[in-house]
Amino acid sequence: MPEIADLKRRIEQGLPGAEVEIRDLTGTGDHFEARVVAEAFAGKTLVEQHQQVYAPLQDLLKTGELHALALKTYSPEQWAQLLAKKK
């Protein structure tokens, strides 16, 4: 069963400079949600962004250790705009 810290570390290594926040959605350690803000997402489609996050997690996904990972991905500009709307 993956640890939140391990998932965070893997994503950060795959996307240097990314801001990563992960939550366990069910308490069972196999369903997570990740919010990832990365400069690497600028100009990328949502599918491309998600592929970049999933890439360093492929072994966990293939073995089923990581059953589900819901993603919320943003470029820094998109994240700033979202935060501005919430104010």
N, C-alpha and C positions, 0 to 999 in steps of 0.2 A: 504494500500500500504506500503510495507516494506521500511524502511530507510536504506541507505547504512551502517550507523553506527550500526544499529540493526543487520543486516546480518553479518557484521564483528565481532561484539561482540559474536553472537551465534556460529559462526565457531571457534573463538578463545577459547570459553568456551568448545566446543566439542573436540578441539585439542589443549590442553595447550602448549604454547611455539611456536605455529604456527605463521608464518608471512603471513598476509592476506591483499590483495589489491583487492578492488572491484570497478568496473566501471559500470555506467548505460549506456547500449549500445544504447538505443533509446530515452532517455529523458522522457519516459512514466512511469518510476518507477516500471516496472514489468519484464523487460528483462535486466539481468545483466551478467557480466563476472567476475569471481573471479580467482585470482592467489593465490595459497596457497602453501607455503613451510613449510613442517613439518617433524620432525624427525620420527613421527609415520608412515610416508609413506615408510620408508626404508624397502626394501624387499617385499613390497606389489604390487599387480598388479594394473593397472590403474583403473579397475573396483572397486577394494577394496578401493583404495584411494578416488574415487568419492563417494562411499557409506559412507565413514567416514565424508566427507564434507556435504553430503545431510542429514545425520542423525539428526543434530540439527535443521534442517529447515523443517522437515516433515509436521508440522502443516500448515506452509505457502504454501507449495506445494499442500497439500490436499485441502485447501480452494481456491486455485487459486490466492491468493494474490501475490504469487511469481510464475509467469508464466514460466519463463525460466532463467536458470542459467548455462551459459557455464563455464566449469572448465578447468583450467590449473593447474595441481598438480605436485609437485616435492618434492623429499627428498632434504635435504640441499646439499648432494653430487651432485645430478642431477642438481640442480639450479646453483651450482658453476661451473659445467662443461659447462652448457649452457652459462653462463656469460663469461667464458673463451673463448668460440668459437666466441663470438660477438666482442672480442677485436681485 
